[in-house]
Structures are given as structure tokens and as C-alpha cells.
Amino acid sequence: MPFWGVFERASYTAPYNLTGSPALSIPIGFENGLPLAFQIVGKPFDEAMVMRVGHAFEQATDFHRQRPPIAASLPQHR
């Protein structure tokens, strides 16, 4: 991909990639069979805080354990 090609497509991670801010995407379920997630973003060099928030959310919910219906039909996910 050409260098500027990255900037031609909309990306939800681009601002954080450019600034170097730590970001973490957390699964929050499915809608119409498609995965949903939210993104936690922290101050530069504060990766630990981002990971603590993500870990706390996963401890409080079970979204990260859910699988889409097609995955449930595969032998390794039974």
C-alpha cells in the first residue's frame, strides 16, 4: 500500500497511531451477528492505566467469552 494510502481510508485508530497514545479495543457483544467493541484510550505512555481499565471491564462482564454463532458450530469451540 502506498504511504499516503493509509490516510485515504477512515480509521478509528488513526489518531492514536499518529500520536502514540495507548489504545485498547474491548469486545462488548454482537448485533445482527456482527461483533461490537469499544475503545479505551489513555494519555501517552500510560499503557498500564489502559490495561487496568480493560482488565476491570473484562472481570465485570463476560463479553470477551462470547463467540459468534458460526464459531459455536466449529468442533474446537464446543
PyMOL Python script that loads the backbone (N, CA, C, O; Angstrom):
from pymol import cmd

cmd.read_pdbstr("""\
ATOM      1  N   MET A   1       0.857  -1.165   0.000  1.00  0.00           N
ATOM      2  CA  MET A   1       0.000   0.000   0.000  1.00  0.00           C
ATOM      3  C   MET A   1       0.905   1.231   0.000  1.00  0.00           C
ATOM      4  O   MET A   1       1.887   1.283   0.740  1.00  0.00           O
ATOM      5  N   PRO A   2       0.576   2.214  -0.825  1.00  0.00           N
ATOM      6  CA  PRO A   2       1.380   3.435  -0.828  1.00  0.00           C
ATOM      7  C   PRO A   2       1.323   4.114   0.541  1.00  0.00           C
ATOM      8  O   PRO A   2       0.353   3.952   1.282  1.00  0.00           O
ATOM      9  N   PHE A   3       2.356   4.864   0.865  1.00  0.00           N
ATOM     10  CA  PHE A   3       2.444   5.536   2.165  1.00  0.00           C
ATOM     11  C   PHE A   3       1.195   6.338   2.477  1.00  0.00           C
ATOM     12  O   PHE A   3       0.638   6.202   3.566  1.00  0.00           O
ATOM     13  N   TRP A   4       0.740   7.171   1.549  1.00  0.00           N
ATOM     14  CA  TRP A   4      -0.425   8.027   1.798  1.00  0.00           C
ATOM     15  C   TRP A   4      -1.731   7.262   1.728  1.00  0.00           C
ATOM     16  O   TRP A   4      -2.767   7.795   2.126  1.00  0.00           O
ATOM     17  N   GLY A   5      -1.720   6.030   1.236  1.00  0.00           N
ATOM     18  CA  GLY A   5      -2.930   5.231   1.152  1.00  0.00           C
ATOM     19  C   GLY A   5      -3.556   4.985   2.517  1.00  0.00           C
ATOM     20  O   GLY A   5      -4.774   4.843   2.630  1.00  0.00           O
ATOM     21  N   VAL A   6      -2.729   4.936   3.544  1.00  0.00           N
ATOM     22  CA  VAL A   6      -3.228   4.737   4.901  1.00  0.00           C
ATOM     23  C   VAL A   6      -4.142   5.885   5.308  1.00  0.00           C
ATOM     24  O   VAL A   6      -5.114   5.670   6.032  1.00  0.00           O
ATOM     25  N   PHE A   7      -3.849   7.089   4.857  1.00  0.00           N
ATOM     26  CA  PHE A   7      -4.616   8.267   5.254  1.00  0.00           C
ATOM     27  C   PHE A   7      -5.852   8.495   4.392  1.00  0.00           C
ATOM     28  O   PHE A   7      -6.676   9.352   4.711  1.00  0.00           O
ATOM     29  N   GLU A   8      -5.992   7.741   3.309  1.00  0.00           N
ATOM     30  CA  GLU A   8      -7.139   7.909   2.431  1.00  0.00           C
ATOM     31  C   GLU A   8      -8.372   7.167   2.950  1.00  0.00           C
ATOM     32  O   GLU A   8      -9.494   7.483   2.552  1.00  0.00           O
ATOM     33  N   ARG A   9      -8.179   6.201   3.819  1.00  0.00           N
ATOM     34  CA  ARG A   9      -9.287   5.419   4.363  1.00  0.00           C
ATOM     35  C   ARG A   9      -9.538   5.832   5.802  1.00  0.00           C
ATOM     36  O   ARG A   9      -8.608   6.039   6.582  1.00  0.00           O
ATOM     37  N   ALA A  10     -10.814   5.945   6.133  1.00  0.00           N
ATOM     38  CA  ALA A  10     -11.166   6.298   7.519  1.00  0.00           C
ATOM     39  C   ALA A  10     -10.739   5.172   8.452  1.00  0.00           C
ATOM     40  O   ALA A  10     -10.916   3.995   8.137  1.00  0.00           O
ATOM     41  N   SER A  11     -10.188   5.532   9.580  1.00  0.00           N
ATOM     42  CA  SER A  11      -9.768   4.558  10.572  1.00  0.00           C
ATOM     43  C   SER A  11     -10.039   5.114  11.957  1.00  0.00           C
ATOM     44  O   SER A  11      -9.741   6.273  12.244  1.00  0.00           O
ATOM     45  N   TYR A  12     -10.603   4.280  12.807  1.00  0.00           N
ATOM     46  CA  TYR A  12     -10.861   4.710  14.176  1.00  0.00           C
ATOM     47  C   TYR A  12      -9.587   4.711  15.015  1.00  0.00           C
ATOM     48  O   TYR A  12      -9.555   5.297  16.097  1.00  0.00           O
ATOM     49  N   THR A  13      -8.551   4.063  14.525  1.00  0.00           N
ATOM     50  CA  THR A  13      -7.307   4.008  15.289  1.00  0.00           C
ATOM     51  C   THR A  13      -6.278   5.029  14.831  1.00  0.00           C
ATOM     52  O   THR A  13      -5.268   5.226  15.506  1.00  0.00           O
ATOM     53  N   ALA A  14      -6.509   5.675  13.705  1.00  0.00           N
ATOM     54  CA  ALA A  14      -5.515   6.593  13.140  1.00  0.00           C
ATOM     55  C   ALA A  14      -5.048   7.681  14.109  1.00  0.00           C
ATOM     56  O   ALA A  14      -3.843   7.910  14.212  1.00  0.00           O
ATOM     57  N   PRO A  15      -5.949   8.362  14.823  1.00  0.00           N
ATOM     58  CA  PRO A  15      -5.462   9.420  15.721  1.00  0.00           C
ATOM     59  C   PRO A  15      -4.500   8.884  16.783  1.00  0.00           C
ATOM     60  O   PRO A  15      -3.539   9.559  17.152  1.00  0.00           O
ATOM     61  N   TYR A  16      -4.759   7.687  17.265  1.00  0.00           N
ATOM     62  CA  TYR A  16      -3.921   7.123  18.315  1.00  0.00           C
ATOM     63  C   TYR A  16      -2.636   6.545  17.742  1.00  0.00           C
ATOM     64  O   TYR A  16      -1.596   6.574  18.399  1.00  0.00           O
ATOM     65  N   ASN A  17      -2.699   6.026  16.538  1.00  0.00           N
ATOM     66  CA  ASN A  17      -1.488   5.561  15.877  1.00  0.00           C
ATOM     67  C   ASN A  17      -0.543   6.728  15.620  1.00  0.00           C
ATOM     68  O   ASN A  17       0.670   6.603  15.791  1.00  0.00           O
ATOM     69  N   LEU A  18      -1.100   7.858  15.209  1.00  0.00           N
ATOM     70  CA  LEU A  18      -0.268   9.023  14.894  1.00  0.00           C
ATOM     71  C   LEU A  18       0.303   9.690  16.138  1.00  0.00           C
ATOM     72  O   LEU A  18       1.433  10.179  16.111  1.00  0.00           O
ATOM     73  N   THR A  19      -0.458   9.718  17.227  1.00  0.00           N
ATOM     74  CA  THR A  19       0.015  10.392  18.438  1.00  0.00           C
ATOM     75  C   THR A  19       0.779   9.464  19.360  1.00  0.00           C
ATOM     76  O   THR A  19       1.458   9.928  20.276  1.00  0.00           O
ATOM     77  N   GLY A  20       0.685   8.181  19.142  1.00  0.00           N
ATOM     78  CA  GLY A  20       1.368   7.233  20.010  1.00  0.00           C
ATOM     79  C   GLY A  20       0.644   6.985  21.321  1.00  0.00           C
ATOM     80  O   GLY A  20       1.210   6.396  22.242  1.00  0.00           O
ATOM     81  N   SER A  21      -0.608   7.429  21.415  1.00  0.00           N
ATOM     82  CA  SER A  21      -1.378   7.195  22.632  1.00  0.00           C
ATOM     83  C   SER A  21      -1.773   5.721  22.717  1.00  0.00           C
ATOM     84  O   SER A  21      -2.124   5.116  21.704  1.00  0.00           O
ATOM     85  N   PRO A  22      -1.717   5.143  23.914  1.00  0.00           N
ATOM     86  CA  PRO A  22      -2.105   3.741  24.037  1.00  0.00           C
ATOM     87  C   PRO A  22      -3.613   3.585  23.873  1.00  0.00           C
ATOM     88  O   PRO A  22      -4.387   4.400  24.374  1.00  0.00           O
ATOM     89  N   ALA A  23      -4.018   2.541  23.174  1.00  0.00           N
ATOM     90  CA  ALA A  23      -5.437   2.275  22.934  1.00  0.00           C
ATOM     91  C   ALA A  23      -5.673   0.776  22.974  1.00  0.00           C
ATOM     92  O   ALA A  23      -4.814  -0.016  22.589  1.00  0.00           O
ATOM     93  N   LEU A  24      -6.854   0.401  23.448  1.00  0.00           N
ATOM     94  CA  LEU A  24      -7.218  -0.998  23.584  1.00  0.00           C
ATOM     95  C   LEU A  24      -8.670  -1.158  23.163  1.00  0.00           C
ATOM     96  O   LEU A  24      -9.537  -0.400  23.598  1.00  0.00           O
ATOM     97  N   SER A  25      -8.929  -2.136  22.324  1.00  0.00           N
ATOM     98  CA  SER A  25     -10.294  -2.422  21.881  1.00  0.00           C
ATOM     99  C   SER A  25     -10.830  -3.591  22.697  1.00  0.00           C
ATOM    100  O   SER A  25     -10.169  -4.621  22.832  1.00  0.00           O
ATOM    101  N   ILE A  26     -12.043  -3.424  23.242  1.00  0.00           N
ATOM    102  CA  ILE A  26     -12.650  -4.428  24.116  1.00  0.00           C
ATOM    103  C   ILE A  26     -13.965  -4.911  23.503  1.00  0.00           C
ATOM    104  O   ILE A  26     -14.806  -4.087  23.143  1.00  0.00           O
ATOM    105  N   PRO A  27     -14.165  -6.233  23.374  1.00  0.00           N
ATOM    106  CA  PRO A  27     -15.429  -6.733  22.827  1.00  0.00           C
ATOM    107  C   PRO A  27     -16.594  -6.492  23.788  1.00  0.00           C
ATOM    108  O   PRO A  27     -16.453  -6.635  25.003  1.00  0.00           O
ATOM    109  N   ILE A  28     -17.752  -6.123  23.218  1.00  0.00           N
ATOM    110  CA  ILE A  28     -18.940  -5.889  24.042  1.00  0.00           C
ATOM    111  C   ILE A  28     -20.174  -6.605  23.501  1.00  0.00           C
ATOM    112  O   ILE A  28     -21.301  -6.206  23.795  1.00  0.00           O
ATOM    113  N   GLY A  29     -19.969  -7.648  22.721  1.00  0.00           N
ATOM    114  CA  GLY A  29     -21.101  -8.435  22.249  1.00  0.00           C
ATOM    115  C   GLY A  29     -21.269  -8.417  20.746  1.00  0.00           C
ATOM    116  O   GLY A  29     -20.331  -8.143  19.998  1.00  0.00           O
ATOM    117  N   PHE A  30     -22.502  -8.719  20.315  1.00  0.00           N
ATOM    118  CA  PHE A  30     -22.819  -8.822  18.896  1.00  0.00           C
ATOM    119  C   PHE A  30     -24.141  -8.138  18.616  1.00  0.00           C
ATOM    120  O   PHE A  30     -25.026  -8.082  19.470  1.00  0.00           O
ATOM    121  N   GLU A  31     -24.257  -7.621  17.411  1.00  0.00           N
ATOM    122  CA  GLU A  31     -25.523  -7.074  16.938  1.00  0.00           C
ATOM    123  C   GLU A  31     -25.709  -7.562  15.510  1.00  0.00           C
ATOM    124  O   GLU A  31     -24.862  -7.332  14.647  1.00  0.00           O
ATOM    125  N   ASN A  32     -26.820  -8.235  15.273  1.00  0.00           N
ATOM    126  CA  ASN A  32     -27.089  -8.825  13.950  1.00  0.00           C
ATOM    127  C   ASN A  32     -25.941  -9.727  13.507  1.00  0.00           C
ATOM    128  O   ASN A  32     -25.613  -9.776  12.321  1.00  0.00           O
ATOM    129  N   GLY A  33     -25.331 -10.438  14.446  1.00  0.00           N
ATOM    130  CA  GLY A  33     -24.247 -11.361  14.146  1.00  0.00           C
ATOM    131  C   GLY A  33     -22.889 -10.719  13.971  1.00  0.00           C
ATOM    132  O   GLY A  33     -21.901 -11.427  13.777  1.00  0.00           O
ATOM    133  N   LEU A  34     -22.807  -9.392  14.034  1.00  0.00           N
ATOM    134  CA  LEU A  34     -21.536  -8.698  13.863  1.00  0.00           C
ATOM    135  C   LEU A  34     -20.966  -8.283  15.222  1.00  0.00           C
ATOM    136  O   LEU A  34     -21.718  -7.886  16.113  1.00  0.00           O
ATOM    137  N   PRO A  35     -19.647  -8.372  15.386  1.00  0.00           N
ATOM    138  CA  PRO A  35     -19.058  -8.032  16.682  1.00  0.00           C
ATOM    139  C   PRO A  35     -19.103  -6.532  16.963  1.00  0.00           C
ATOM    140  O   PRO A  35     -18.976  -5.706  16.059  1.00  0.00           O
ATOM    141  N   LEU A  36     -19.285  -6.208  18.230  1.00  0.00           N
ATOM    142  CA  LEU A  36     -19.235  -4.827  18.697  1.00  0.00           C
ATOM    143  C   LEU A  36     -18.083  -4.694  19.688  1.00  0.00           C
ATOM    144  O   LEU A  36     -17.729  -5.653  20.374  1.00  0.00           O
ATOM    145  N   ALA A  37     -17.508  -3.512  19.757  1.00  0.00           N
ATOM    146  CA  ALA A  37     -16.417  -3.264  20.700  1.00  0.00           C
ATOM    147  C   ALA A  37     -16.398  -1.788  21.057  1.00  0.00           C
ATOM    148  O   ALA A  37     -17.001  -0.962  20.372  1.00  0.00           O
ATOM    149  N   PHE A  38     -15.697  -1.467  22.140  1.00  0.00           N
ATOM    150  CA  PHE A  38     -15.425  -0.071  22.429  1.00  0.00           C
ATOM    151  C   PHE A  38     -13.928   0.071  22.639  1.00  0.00           C
ATOM    152  O   PHE A  38     -13.226  -0.908  22.891  1.00  0.00           O
ATOM    153  N   GLN A  39     -13.458   1.280  22.533  1.00  0.00           N
ATOM    154  CA  GLN A  39     -12.032   1.521  22.591  1.00  0.00           C
ATOM    155  C   GLN A  39     -11.694   2.375  23.807  1.00  0.00           C
ATOM    156  O   GLN A  39     -12.330   3.398  24.061  1.00  0.00           O
ATOM    157  N   ILE A  40     -10.696   1.944  24.543  1.00  0.00           N
ATOM    158  CA  ILE A  40     -10.187   2.682  25.690  1.00  0.00           C
ATOM    159  C   ILE A  40      -8.894   3.351  25.232  1.00  0.00           C
ATOM    160  O   ILE A  40      -8.013   2.694  24.677  1.00  0.00           O
ATOM    161  N   VAL A  41      -8.783   4.648  25.463  1.00  0.00           N
ATOM    162  CA  VAL A  41      -7.601   5.395  25.050  1.00  0.00           C
ATOM    163  C   VAL A  41      -7.040   6.119  26.264  1.00  0.00           C
ATOM    164  O   VAL A  41      -7.784   6.684  27.066  1.00  0.00           O
ATOM    165  N   GLY A  42      -5.721   6.095  26.388  1.00  0.00           N
ATOM    166  CA  GLY A  42      -5.081   6.744  27.528  1.00  0.00           C
ATOM    167  C   GLY A  42      -4.130   7.849  27.114  1.00  0.00           C
ATOM    168  O   GLY A  42      -3.899   8.111  25.934  1.00  0.00           O
ATOM    169  N   LYS A  43      -3.596   8.478  28.134  1.00  0.00           N
ATOM    170  CA  LYS A  43      -2.585   9.507  27.899  1.00  0.00           C
ATOM    171  C   LYS A  43      -1.315   8.846  27.374  1.00  0.00           C
ATOM    172  O   LYS A  43      -1.090   7.663  27.632  1.00  0.00           O
ATOM    173  N   PRO A  44      -0.490   9.576  26.649  1.00  0.00           N
ATOM    174  CA  PRO A  44       0.769   8.994  26.173  1.00  0.00           C
ATOM    175  C   PRO A  44       1.567   8.363  27.323  1.00  0.00           C
ATOM    176  O   PRO A  44       1.690   8.939  28.404  1.00  0.00           O
ATOM    177  N   PHE A  45       2.087   7.203  27.068  1.00  0.00           N
ATOM    178  CA  PHE A  45       2.924   6.434  27.994  1.00  0.00           C
ATOM    179  C   PHE A  45       2.167   5.917  29.216  1.00  0.00           C
ATOM    180  O   PHE A  45       2.790   5.536  30.207  1.00  0.00           O
ATOM    181  N   ASP A  46       0.829   5.898  29.161  1.00  0.00           N
ATOM    182  CA  ASP A  46       0.048   5.390  30.286  1.00  0.00           C
ATOM    183  C   ASP A  46      -0.648   4.079  29.905  1.00  0.00           C
ATOM    184  O   ASP A  46      -1.842   3.896  30.138  1.00  0.00           O
ATOM    185  N   GLU A  47       0.131   3.183  29.316  1.00  0.00           N
ATOM    186  CA  GLU A  47      -0.395   1.886  28.906  1.00  0.00           C
ATOM    187  C   GLU A  47      -0.964   1.111  30.086  1.00  0.00           C
ATOM    188  O   GLU A  47      -1.963   0.406  29.943  1.00  0.00           O
ATOM    189  N   ALA A  48      -0.339   1.234  31.242  1.00  0.00           N
ATOM    190  CA  ALA A  48      -0.786   0.485  32.417  1.00  0.00           C
ATOM    191  C   ALA A  48      -2.230   0.834  32.777  1.00  0.00           C
ATOM    192  O   ALA A  48      -3.009  -0.057  33.116  1.00  0.00           O
ATOM    193  N   MET A  49      -2.597   2.104  32.710  1.00  0.00           N
ATOM    194  CA  MET A  49      -3.953   2.509  33.032  1.00  0.00           C
ATOM    195  C   MET A  49      -4.946   1.909  32.037  1.00  0.00           C
ATOM    196  O   MET A  49      -6.002   1.412  32.429  1.00  0.00           O
ATOM    197  N   VAL A  50      -4.605   1.957  30.755  1.00  0.00           N
ATOM    198  CA  VAL A  50      -5.477   1.403  29.716  1.00  0.00           C
ATOM    199  C   VAL A  50      -5.689  -0.092  29.963  1.00  0.00           C
ATOM    200  O   VAL A  50      -6.811  -0.586  29.849  1.00  0.00           O
ATOM    201  N   MET A  51      -4.634  -0.799  30.294  1.00  0.00           N
ATOM    202  CA  MET A  51      -4.752  -2.236  30.558  1.00  0.00           C
ATOM    203  C   MET A  51      -5.549  -2.510  31.832  1.00  0.00           C
ATOM    204  O   MET A  51      -6.317  -3.471  31.876  1.00  0.00           O
ATOM    205  N   ARG A  52      -5.385  -1.688  32.866  1.00  0.00           N
ATOM    206  CA  ARG A  52      -6.163  -1.866  34.103  1.00  0.00           C
ATOM    207  C   ARG A  52      -7.653  -1.682  33.846  1.00  0.00           C
ATOM    208  O   ARG A  52      -8.470  -2.455  34.346  1.00  0.00           O
ATOM    209  N   VAL A  53      -8.011  -0.668  33.072  1.00  0.00           N
ATOM    210  CA  VAL A  53      -9.421  -0.421  32.758  1.00  0.00           C
ATOM    211  C   VAL A  53      -9.980  -1.586  31.945  1.00  0.00           C
ATOM    212  O   VAL A  53     -11.075  -2.069  32.232  1.00  0.00           O
ATOM    213  N   GLY A  54      -9.240  -2.040  30.936  1.00  0.00           N
ATOM    214  CA  GLY A  54      -9.684  -3.176  30.127  1.00  0.00           C
ATOM    215  C   GLY A  54      -9.847  -4.433  30.962  1.00  0.00           C
ATOM    216  O   GLY A  54     -10.823  -5.167  30.803  1.00  0.00           O
ATOM    217  N   HIS A  55      -8.908  -4.680  31.839  1.00  0.00           N
ATOM    218  CA  HIS A  55      -8.975  -5.861  32.702  1.00  0.00           C
ATOM    219  C   HIS A  55     -10.174  -5.771  33.640  1.00  0.00           C
ATOM    220  O   HIS A  55     -10.885  -6.758  33.825  1.00  0.00           O
ATOM    221  N   ALA A  56     -10.405  -4.615  34.227  1.00  0.00           N
ATOM    222  CA  ALA A  56     -11.545  -4.439  35.129  1.00  0.00           C
ATOM    223  C   ALA A  56     -12.866  -4.675  34.395  1.00  0.00           C
ATOM    224  O   ALA A  56     -13.775  -5.303  34.939  1.00  0.00           O
ATOM    225  N   PHE A  57     -12.972  -4.173  33.160  1.00  0.00           N
ATOM    226  CA  PHE A  57     -14.199  -4.384  32.383  1.00  0.00           C
ATOM    227  C   PHE A  57     -14.404  -5.869  32.099  1.00  0.00           C
ATOM    228  O   PHE A  57     -15.519  -6.374  32.224  1.00  0.00           O
ATOM    229  N   GLU A  58     -13.347  -6.564  31.721  1.00  0.00           N
ATOM    230  CA  GLU A  58     -13.475  -7.987  31.425  1.00  0.00           C
ATOM    231  C   GLU A  58     -13.801  -8.790  32.682  1.00  0.00           C
ATOM    232  O   GLU A  58     -14.491  -9.806  32.593  1.00  0.00           O
ATOM    233  N   GLN A  59     -13.327  -8.367  33.836  1.00  0.00           N
ATOM    234  CA  GLN A  59     -13.661  -9.058  35.074  1.00  0.00           C
ATOM    235  C   GLN A  59     -15.133  -8.859  35.446  1.00  0.00           C
ATOM    236  O   GLN A  59     -15.751  -9.729  36.059  1.00  0.00           O
ATOM    237  N   ALA A  60     -15.683  -7.707  35.067  1.00  0.00           N
ATOM    238  CA  ALA A  60     -17.068  -7.373  35.419  1.00  0.00           C
ATOM    239  C   ALA A  60     -18.092  -7.900  34.410  1.00  0.00           C
ATOM    240  O   ALA A  60     -19.284  -7.927  34.715  1.00  0.00           O
ATOM    241  N   THR A  61     -17.664  -8.313  33.232  1.00  0.00           N
ATOM    242  CA  THR A  61     -18.577  -8.782  32.188  1.00  0.00           C
ATOM    243  C   THR A  61     -18.069 -10.099  31.605  1.00  0.00           C
ATOM    244  O   THR A  61     -16.967 -10.541  31.930  1.00  0.00           O
ATOM    245  N   ASP A  62     -18.866 -10.719  30.753  1.00  0.00           N
ATOM    246  CA  ASP A  62     -18.399 -11.935  30.070  1.00  0.00           C
ATOM    247  C   ASP A  62     -18.387 -11.771  28.552  1.00  0.00           C
ATOM    248  O   ASP A  62     -18.347 -12.758  27.818  1.00  0.00           O
ATOM    249  N   PHE A  63     -18.421 -10.529  28.086  1.00  0.00           N
ATOM    250  CA  PHE A  63     -18.431 -10.296  26.639  1.00  0.00           C
ATOM    251  C   PHE A  63     -17.230 -10.940  25.947  1.00  0.00           C
ATOM    252  O   PHE A  63     -17.361 -11.455  24.837  1.00  0.00           O
ATOM    253  N   HIS A  64     -16.071 -10.917  26.586  1.00  0.00           N
ATOM    254  CA  HIS A  64     -14.859 -11.450  25.959  1.00  0.00           C
ATOM    255  C   HIS A  64     -14.910 -12.968  25.792  1.00  0.00           C
ATOM    256  O   HIS A  64     -14.081 -13.536  25.082  1.00  0.00           O
ATOM    257  N   ARG A  65     -15.857 -13.623  26.428  1.00  0.00           N
ATOM    258  CA  ARG A  65     -16.011 -15.076  26.295  1.00  0.00           C
ATOM    259  C   ARG A  65     -17.032 -15.472  25.217  1.00  0.00           C
ATOM    260  O   ARG A  65     -17.103 -16.638  24.828  1.00  0.00           O
ATOM    261  N   GLN A  66     -17.808 -14.517  24.744  1.00  0.00           N
ATOM    262  CA  GLN A  66     -18.839 -14.811  23.744  1.00  0.00           C
ATOM    263  C   GLN A  66     -18.213 -15.045  22.370  1.00  0.00           C
ATOM    264  O   GLN A  66     -17.210 -14.428  22.012  1.00  0.00           O
ATOM    265  N   ARG A  67     -18.818 -15.938  21.621  1.00  0.00           N
ATOM    266  CA  ARG A  67     -18.365 -16.249  20.270  1.00  0.00           C
ATOM    267  C   ARG A  67     -19.542 -16.086  19.320  1.00  0.00           C
ATOM    268  O   ARG A  67     -20.687 -16.311  19.712  1.00  0.00           O
ATOM    269  N   PRO A  68     -19.277 -15.696  18.073  1.00  0.00           N
ATOM    270  CA  PRO A  68     -20.373 -15.577  17.108  1.00  0.00           C
ATOM    271  C   PRO A  68     -20.966 -16.952  16.820  1.00  0.00           C
ATOM    272  O   PRO A  68     -20.300 -17.970  17.006  1.00  0.00           O
ATOM    273  N   PRO A  69     -22.227 -16.983  16.364  1.00  0.00           N
ATOM    274  CA  PRO A  69     -22.890 -18.272  16.115  1.00  0.00           C
ATOM    275  C   PRO A  69     -22.093 -19.210  15.204  1.00  0.00           C
ATOM    276  O   PRO A  69     -22.099 -20.420  15.428  1.00  0.00           O
ATOM    277  N   ILE A  70     -21.424 -18.696  14.206  1.00  0.00           N
ATOM    278  CA  ILE A  70     -20.677 -19.584  13.296  1.00  0.00           C
ATOM    279  C   ILE A  70     -19.516 -20.261  14.026  1.00  0.00           C
ATOM    280  O   ILE A  70     -19.197 -21.414  13.736  1.00  0.00           O
ATOM    281  N   ALA A  71     -18.885 -19.565  14.962  1.00  0.00           N
ATOM    282  CA  ALA A  71     -17.778 -20.176  15.709  1.00  0.00           C
ATOM    283  C   ALA A  71     -18.281 -21.300  16.592  1.00  0.00           C
ATOM    284  O   ALA A  71     -17.580 -22.295  16.781  1.00  0.00           O
ATOM    285  N   ALA A  72     -19.477 -21.164  17.133  1.00  0.00           N
ATOM    286  CA  ALA A  72     -20.037 -22.199  18.005  1.00  0.00           C
ATOM    287  C   ALA A  72     -20.260 -23.508  17.256  1.00  0.00           C
ATOM    288  O   ALA A  72     -20.305 -24.571  17.875  1.00  0.00           O
ATOM    289  N   SER A  73     -20.400 -23.449  15.934  1.00  0.00           N
ATOM    290  CA  SER A  73     -20.636 -24.660  15.169  1.00  0.00           C
ATOM    291  C   SER A  73     -19.341 -25.401  14.812  1.00  0.00           C
ATOM    292  O   SER A  73     -19.386 -26.524  14.310  1.00  0.00           O
ATOM    293  N   LEU A  74     -18.201 -24.777  15.069  1.00  0.00           N
ATOM    294  CA  LEU A  74     -16.913 -25.417  14.749  1.00  0.00           C
ATOM    295  C   LEU A  74     -16.506 -26.374  15.873  1.00  0.00           C
ATOM    296  O   LEU A  74     -16.748 -26.084  17.044  1.00  0.00           O
ATOM    297  N   PRO A  75     -15.892 -27.512  15.530  1.00  0.00           N
ATOM    298  CA  PRO A  75     -15.574 -28.536  16.540  1.00  0.00           C
ATOM    299  C   PRO A  75     -14.721 -28.013  17.699  1.00  0.00           C
ATOM    300  O   PRO A  75     -14.975 -28.400  18.840  1.00  0.00           O
ATOM    301  N   GLN A  76     -13.745 -27.173  17.472  1.00  0.00           N
ATOM    302  CA  GLN A  76     -12.847 -26.736  18.553  1.00  0.00           C
ATOM    303  C   GLN A  76     -13.509 -25.783  19.527  1.00  0.00           C
ATOM    304  O   GLN A  76     -12.914 -25.476  20.561  1.00  0.00           O
ATOM    305  N   HIS A  77     -14.720 -25.295  19.248  1.00  0.00           N
ATOM    306  CA  HIS A  77     -15.405 -24.355  20.127  1.00  0.00           C
ATOM    307  C   HIS A  77     -16.573 -24.982  20.880  1.00  0.00           C
ATOM    308  O   HIS A  77     -17.345 -24.260  21.511  1.00  0.00           O
ATOM    309  N   ARG A  78     -16.722 -26.277  20.832  1.00  0.00           N
ATOM    310  CA  ARG A  78     -17.838 -26.944  21.512  1.00  0.00           C
ATOM    311  C   ARG A  78     -17.510 -27.211  22.953  1.00  0.00           C
ATOM    312  O   ARG A  78     -18.333 -27.767  23.680  1.00  0.00           O
TER     313      ARG A  78
END
""", "prot")
cmd.dss("prot")
cmd.show_as("cartoon", "prot")
cmd.util.cbc("prot")
cmd.orient("prot")
